[in-house]
Amino acid sequence: MCQTETEAKEKRYYVTKIMLELGLPAHLRGYHYLREAICLSMEDMELVGSITKLLYPEIARTYHTTNEKVERAIRSAIEISWERGNENLFEEIFGYSRMHGKIRPTNSEFVLGVADRVYWSFSAKEREYQD
């Protein structure tokens, strides 16, 4: 799917907004890696299917670090978000929250959940324009 620079910026802004609402602290490296992972995944959903072989290496190259550090930083950011974040939004996006005694979403579940939310939000917006 081809998108304009404006559409890409709008989606990146929306991803940032959701991440902050989920309680992800912006000062963490994992926050930046996650935002990049979500944005890349929206462009090519195949990346989420092979998160360790395709997505982490792509982010590691961009940020001049290792795959392992990317994975760990993302996991840590999600854990912090899970403990401090908006439980209702977790429920809305993932179908569960820590209120139910569940463990946090995996890295790939988190990336896919937020990417899917952004995709459907923008799809609904496009349908409004067409009507």
C-alpha positions as a printed NumPy array, in Angstrom:
array([[  0.   ,   0.   ,   0.   ],
       [  1.42 ,   3.326,  -1.091],
       [  0.971,   6.253,   1.262],
       [  1.815,   9.928,   1.116],
       [  4.27 ,  11.551,   3.474],
       [  1.355,  13.279,   5.206],
       [ -0.444,   9.962,   5.78 ],
       [  2.746,   8.42 ,   7.157],
       [  3.182,  11.35 ,   9.578],
       [ -0.457,  11.124,  10.682],
       [ -0.094,   7.401,  11.371],
       [  3.175,   7.938,  13.26 ],
       [  1.489,  10.631,  15.352],
       [ -1.446,   8.308,  16.08 ],
       [  0.931,   5.475,  17.063],
       [  2.73 ,   7.878,  19.419],
       [ -0.58 ,   8.96 ,  20.947],
       [ -1.686,   5.36 ,  21.59 ],
       [  1.694,   4.431,  23.074],
       [  1.551,   7.359,  25.492],
       [ -2.044,   6.48 ,  26.426],
       [ -0.868,   2.918,  27.116],
       [  1.586,   4.377,  29.624],
       [  4.825,   3.873,  27.695],
       [  7.412,   6.336,  29.021],
       [  8.872,   8.299,  26.082],
       [ 12.348,   8.478,  27.618],
       [ 12.939,   4.729,  27.23 ],
       [ 14.855,   3.315,  24.265],
       [ 12.206,   0.625,  24.015],
       [  9.593,   3.307,  23.393],
       [ 11.431,   4.49 ,  20.281],
       [ 12.11 ,   0.938,  19.108],
       [  8.442,   0.032,  19.587],
       [  7.217,   3.046,  17.654],
       [  9.558,   2.139,  14.817],
       [  8.449,  -1.511,  14.96 ],
       [  4.778,  -0.563,  14.798],
       [  5.279,   1.884,  11.919],
       [  7.378,  -0.622,   9.954],
       [  4.795,  -3.328,  10.587],
       [  2.011,  -1.168,   9.221],
       [  3.966,  -0.875,   5.971],
       [  4.762,  -4.602,   5.812],
       [  2.784,  -6.931,   8.095],
       [  5.125,  -9.792,   7.164],
       [  7.677,  -8.259,   9.528],
       [  5.577,  -9.126,  12.582],
       [  5.423, -12.759,  11.491],
       [  9.197, -12.9  ,  11.654],
       [  9.939, -10.437,  14.398],
       [ 13.337, -11.864,  15.392],
       [ 14.629, -12.467,  11.866],
       [ 13.329,  -9.356,  10.101],
       [ 11.957,  -6.674,  12.415],
       [ 14.567,  -6.582,  15.203],
       [ 17.501,  -6.537,  12.743],
       [ 15.902,  -3.657,  10.804],
       [ 15.463,  -1.606,  13.979],
       [ 18.946,  -2.545,  15.215],
       [ 20.461,  -1.256,  11.952],
       [ 18.514,   1.993,  12.204],
       [ 19.576,   2.626,  15.811],
       [ 23.093,   1.147,  15.544],
       [ 22.582,  -1.519,  18.193],
       [ 22.055,  -5.276,  18.426],
       [ 18.933,  -7.385,  17.87 ],
       [ 19.118,  -8.591,  21.476],
       [ 19.182,  -5.055,  22.88 ],
       [ 16.196,  -4.107,  20.724],
       [ 14.204,  -7.132,  21.921],
       [ 15.052,  -6.526,  25.579],
       [ 14.33 ,  -2.784,  25.464],
       [ 10.938,  -3.406,  23.841],
       [ 10.073,  -6.086,  26.397],
       [ 11.036,  -3.777,  29.282],
       [  8.98 ,  -0.893,  27.886],
       [  5.929,  -3.159,  27.506],
       [  6.344,  -4.429,  31.091],
       [  6.418,  -0.875,  32.44 ],
       [  3.383,   0.031,  30.336],
       [  1.557,  -3.081,  31.55 ],
       [  2.123,  -2.111,  35.186],
       [  1.371,   1.609,  34.897],
       [ -0.751,   1.974,  31.783],
       [ -4.4  ,   2.54 ,  31.015],
       [ -6.073,  -0.796,  31.78 ],
       [ -9.197,   0.107,  29.807],
       [ -7.156,   0.805,  26.672],
       [ -5.266,  -2.475,  27.102],
       [ -8.645,  -4.184,  27.367],
       [ -9.862,  -2.414,  24.23 ],
       [ -6.793,  -3.211,  22.113],
       [ -5.748,  -6.64 ,  23.39 ],
       [ -8.97 ,  -7.981,  24.889],
       [ -7.482,  -8.315,  28.369],
       [ -5.567,  -6.365,  30.983],
       [ -3.737,  -7.018,  34.225],
       [ -7.099,  -6.644,  36.017],
       [ -7.798, -10.195,  34.818],
       [ -4.555, -11.524,  36.261],
       [ -3.112, -12.076,  32.797],
       [  0.518, -11.641,  31.845],
       [  1.538,  -8.793,  29.566],
       [  1.278,  -9.094,  25.788],
       [  4.353, -10.461,  24.036],
       [  6.428,  -8.09 ,  21.929],
       [  4.836,  -9.311,  18.701],
       [  1.303,  -9.206,  20.198],
       [  1.891,  -5.636,  21.313],
       [  3.266,  -4.501,  17.942],
       [  0.475,  -6.253,  16.056],
       [ -2.254,  -4.998,  18.406],
       [ -1.283,  -1.348,  18.094],
       [ -0.583,  -1.624,  14.337],
       [ -3.99 ,  -3.229,  13.838],
       [ -5.689,  -0.498,  15.872],
       [ -4.042,   2.21 ,  13.754],
       [ -4.872,   0.374,  10.522],
       [ -8.572,   0.083,  11.373],
       [ -8.776,   3.666,  12.634],
       [ -7.376,   4.947,   9.356],
       [ -9.531,   2.548,   7.311],
       [-12.635,   3.945,   9.019],
       [-11.41 ,   7.461,   8.31 ],
       [-10.92 ,   6.633,   4.614],
       [-14.432,   5.139,   4.418],
       [-15.835,   8.406,   5.834],
       [-14.107,  10.353,   3.061],
       [-15.537,   8.053,   0.411],
       [-19.139,   8.332,   1.629]])
